[in-house]
Amino acid sequence: MSDAPGRRWPLKRSTTIVLACLLLILWTAVAGQWADKGCRFVPDSYALVIGHGTPDRTEGCESEPGGPQYTDNYQG
């Protein structure tokens, strides 16, 4: 790995690793909220975090053939 002048990562490697771990923990916590609303934890809950953020009162997953599907009319 060469250190070209002017092209350095602004954070130390250890700081980057800690921040990545904290982000993964936060992502998992929010994905857990989707799992509580009937969504499969992996991969659906993680994908819904990216697409929808935290679930609203009316969002969740309902049982469908082939697995739970997202709905914005959740009655859970």
N, C-alpha and C positions, 0 to 999 in steps of 0.2 A: 504494500500500500504506500504510494508516494504522497507526500504532503505538498501538493502544488500550492504556490502562494495565492491567497485570495479565494480558495475553494475549500475551506474548512467547515466542518459541522459546528454550529455554535455551542453545542452542549457536549459535556464529557460523555464518554461511552457509558459509564455507570449511571449517570443521570438519565440518559436516554433509555436504558434498560428499566430503571425504576419507573419512569413515566409510562412506558409501554405496559408494564405490569399493572400499574394503577388504572390505566385505561381499560385493560382487559377485565379487571375486577369490577369496574363501574359498568361496563358493557354486560357482564354476566348478571349483575344485580338487576339491571333494567330488563334483561331477557327473562329473568325469573318472574317478573311481573306479568309478562306475556304468557309464561307457562302456567301461572296461576289462573289464567283466563281460558284454559283449554287448549293452548297451542303446544305443539311438540317443542321441547326445549332446544334440541339441535335437529335441524338447522332453522326451523321456522321462527322461533323466538329471536334468535340472533339477527335474522334477516329483517324481521319486523321492527327491530330497534333502529336499523338503518333507514327503513322506509317510512316509519311512522313515529319513531321516538317512543315515549312512554304511552301505554294504552289509556285511552279515555274511558269513561264509564260505559260508553256504548260500543267499544271495540273489544274484540276477542276472537276466538276460533270456535266454530261449531263442527260437530262430527259430520263427516261426509264420507261416502264410499271412497276409499283410497287415502284416508287420513283427514285430520282436522283442516278446515279452510278458514281463512280470515273473513271476518264480517264486521261491518260497522253498525250492525243492528244486534249486538250481543245481548242475550237475555240472562246469562249465567247467574 
